[in-house]
Amino acid sequence: MKNLLLSTLVLGANSLCAQVGISTTSPQKALHVSGTTSSANISGTSIDVVNPTIRIDGLNNANQSIQDKLRPVSVTDQGDVVLSHLPAKSLLFIDPINSSNPEQDYIPSAVTINQTSPATSTNLTIRSFNFSLTSPSIVKFNTVTSFQFLKASDGTPITDGSNRTWGTRFRFSQAPSGISTAQNSFFGESIRAYSNIVDTTAASGLFYTVSDDTLYLPKGNYTLDINLFAGTESTQTPLRLVYGGGTDTVSIIAYPVQ
């Protein structure tokens, strides 16, 4: 009995300064829980639900604070359990319902562009925004942009009954190595048709387009260009484009992934 007690004390002392294994004799971390895994298929799908090896009774919604709930527990490919960073890191967020934002409208004054001839495409940068990622992130981009379409010659409503393409899209004019900054490397394109007459009545007033996209990006410095596009064919009346006459919003939100 004395030898058994002594062995137990020695084992406990060694455990204080060594790696501890449960169901394994060669632990790889301070605590290494080894166990067989099993899974069950969700009927009618190719998805398997893996049955857990570990349960921590205190780690549940009832015992976590609101702040803790924003920091999920993740498992790496090696089975290491890690506490994630806060999932949302706002780099830029301009929202008309948030009075704390310095910009309520990303186009503060309306801008007028006149096409000078038929068979023309209008491409220009409405505005650029700089941001930096301190770690690889999933980044969500969104803009809402207002437009009006008139005759370039005199600003009267267009009544030629033609459809045109118009809209907004994004590109990077500055980005880390491996991310294209080419002139035609657009993403988040929202290009649509504009019909300028309905039952002989000119279609006028504000139109809105929404550009939206989500990208995985490495850390580094970026410049996002918000671009306008409008296409007019040779048989159509040249356009007067007025953009920014309504409420125009932009948001860039990053979710760090490591």
Solvent accessible surface area in square Angstrom, and as a share of the most:
residue,aa,sasa,rsa
1,M,188,0.84
2,K,170,0.72
3,N,120,0.61
4,L,118,0.59
5,L,107,0.53
6,L,107,0.53
7,S,67,0.43
8,T,78,0.45
9,L,112,0.56
10,V,77,0.44
11,L,122,0.61
12,G,39,0.37
13,A,56,0.44
14,N,79,0.40
15,S,44,0.28
16,L,160,0.80
17,C,115,0.69
18,A,59,0.46
19,Q,96,0.42
20,V,57,0.33
21,G,29,0.28
22,I,90,0.46
23,S,93,0.60
24,T,34,0.20
25,T,144,0.84
26,S,68,0.44
27,P,28,0.18
28,Q,119,0.53
29,K,106,0.45
30,A,82,0.64
31,L,108,0.54
32,H,52,0.23
33,V,48,0.28
34,S,41,0.26
35,G,42,0.40
36,T,137,0.80
37,T,99,0.58
38,S,64,0.41
39,S,60,0.39
40,A,58,0.45
41,N,87,0.44
42,I,77,0.39
43,S,106,0.69
44,G,83,0.80
45,T,63,0.37
46,S,112,0.72
47,I,104,0.53
48,D,79,0.41
49,V,78,0.45
50,V,95,0.54
51,N,71,0.36
52,P,109,0.69
53,T,65,0.38
54,I,87,0.44
55,R,205,0.75
56,I,109,0.56
57,D,114,0.59
58,G,45,0.43
59,L,90,0.45
60,N,58,0.30
61,N,110,0.57
62,A,99,0.77
63,N,104,0.53
64,Q,50,0.22
65,S,60,0.39
66,I,143,0.73
67,Q,99,0.44
68,D,69,0.35
69,K,101,0.43
70,L,90,0.45
71,R,82,0.30
72,P,69,0.43
73,V,69,0.40
74,S,46,0.29
75,V,100,0.57
76,T,52,0.30
77,D,144,0.75
78,Q,147,0.65
79,G,46,0.44
80,D,40,0.21
81,V,93,0.53
82,V,68,0.39
83,L,103,0.51
84,S,30,0.19
85,H,119,0.53
86,L,75,0.37
87,P,52,0.33
88,A,60,0.47
89,K,83,0.35
90,S,75,0.48
91,L,48,0.24
92,L,45,0.22
93,F,76,0.32
94,I,5,0.03
95,D,27,0.14
96,P,59,0.37
97,I,155,0.79
98,N,54,0.27
99,S,113,0.73
100,S,92,0.59
101,N,22,0.11
102,P,133,0.84
103,E,47,0.21
104,Q,69,0.31
105,D,37,0.19
106,Y,1,0.00
107,I,9,0.05
108,P,114,0.72
109,S,79,0.51
110,A,57,0.44
111,V,56,0.32
112,T,73,0.42
113,I,48,0.24
114,N,70,0.36
115,Q,10,0.04
116,T,131,0.76
117,S,52,0.33
118,P,60,0.38
119,A,70,0.55
120,T,38,0.22
121,S,68,0.44
122,T,16,0.09
123,N,81,0.42
124,L,41,0.21
125,T,63,0.37
126,I,23,0.12
127,R,78,0.28
128,S,53,0.34
129,F,16,0.07
130,N,118,0.61
131,F,14,0.06
132,S,56,0.36
133,L,8,0.04
134,T,101,0.59
135,S,22,0.14
136,P,23,0.15
137,S,3,0.02
138,I,73,0.37
139,V,0,0.00
140,K,80,0.34
141,F,1,0.00
142,N,37,0.19
143,T,0,0.00
144,V,40,0.23
145,T,0,0.00
146,S,0,0.00
147,F,2,0.01
148,Q,55,0.25
149,F,5,0.02
150,L,37,0.19
151,K,56,0.24
152,A,15,0.11
153,S,98,0.63
154,D,86,0.45
155,G,19,0.19
156,T,58,0.34
157,P,62,0.39
158,I,1,0.01
159,T,73,0.42
160,D,58,0.30
161,G,42,0.40
162,S,24,0.16
163,N,97,0.50
164,R,4,0.02
165,T,63,0.37
166,W,6,0.02
167,G,0,0.00
168,T,0,0.00
169,R,30,0.11
170,F,0,0.00
171,R,17,0.06
172,F,7,0.03
173,S,53,0.34
174,Q,83,0.37
175,A,23,0.18
176,P,31,0.19
177,S,117,0.76
178,G,82,0.79
179,I,44,0.22
180,S,61,0.40
181,T,57,0.33
182,A,48,0.37
183,Q,139,0.62
184,N,120,0.62
185,S,35,0.23
186,F,50,0.21
187,F,29,0.12
188,G,9,0.09
189,E,98,0.44
190,S,16,0.10
191,I,66,0.34
192,R,103,0.38
193,A,71,0.55
194,Y,4,0.02
195,S,56,0.36
196,N,0,0.00
197,I,45,0.23
198,V,93,0.53
199,D,129,0.67
200,T,125,0.72
201,T,91,0.53
202,A,28,0.21
203,A,23,0.18
204,S,71,0.46
205,G,33,0.32
206,L,83,0.41
207,F,59,0.24
208,Y,88,0.34
209,T,0,0.00
210,V,72,0.41
211,S,0,0.00
212,D,64,0.33
213,D,39,0.20
214,T,68,0.40
215,L,48,0.24
216,Y,135,0.51
217,L,3,0.02
218,P,46,0.29
219,K,127,0.54
220,G,23,0.22
221,N,89,0.46
222,Y,1,0.00
223,T,17,0.10
224,L,1,0.00
225,D,8,0.04
226,I,0,0.00
227,N,12,0.06
228,L,1,0.00
229,F,36,0.15
230,A,1,0.01
231,G,10,0.10
232,T,4,0.03
233,E,114,0.51
234,S,74,0.48
235,T,128,0.75
236,Q,18,0.08
237,T,38,0.22
238,P,33,0.21
239,L,0,0.00
240,R,57,0.21
241,L,0,0.00
242,V,21,0.12
243,Y,12,0.04
244,G,6,0.05
245,G,44,0.42
246,G,17,0.16
247,T,69,0.40
248,D,0,0.00
249,T,21,0.12
250,V,2,0.01
251,S,17,0.11
252,I,0,0.00
253,I,37,0.19
254,A,1,0.01
255,Y,79,0.30
256,P,31,0.20
257,V,67,0.38
258,Q,139,0.62
